Amino acid sequence: MAGTDNTLRNVAIGDTVKVVKLTGDGAIKRRIMDMGLTRGTDVTVRKVAPLGDPIEVTVRGFELSLRKDEAEHVLVA
């Protein structure tokens, strides 16, 4: 499982982590929050594309695809 300084981008396929903090400026942070990734939310990594972008996760019961640069703004534990 990931440590508190790890980002969602570094989580292995099949692992479930909890969102600890969102980083980034207002627009990026707001976009990530609008997708349902808020502090305390459980996120399961389902798939990673062959070149690593995008990353498919399950959040709040639905599937979500994130770009690598978006996933870097999500700190997880």
DAURHU-V416009 format. One record per backbone hydrogen bond with DSSP energy under -0.5 kcal/mol. CO is the residue of the C=O (numbers start at 1). NH is the residue of the N-H. Records with the same first field share a line. If there is no record, write none. Layout:
BEGIN
CO=NH + NH
END
This chain:
BEGIN
3=6
6=76
7=10
8=11
12=15
15=45
17=43
18=77
19=40
21=75
25=29
26=30
27=31
28=32
29=33
30=34
31=35
32=37
33=36
36=38
38=41
41=19
42=60
43=17
44=46 + 58
45=14
47=56
49=52
54=49
55=57 + 66
56=46 + 47
57=59 + 64
58=44
59=62
62=59
64=57
66=54 + 55
67=71
68=72
70=73
71=8 + 9 + 74
73=23 + 75
74=8
75=20 + 21
76=6
END
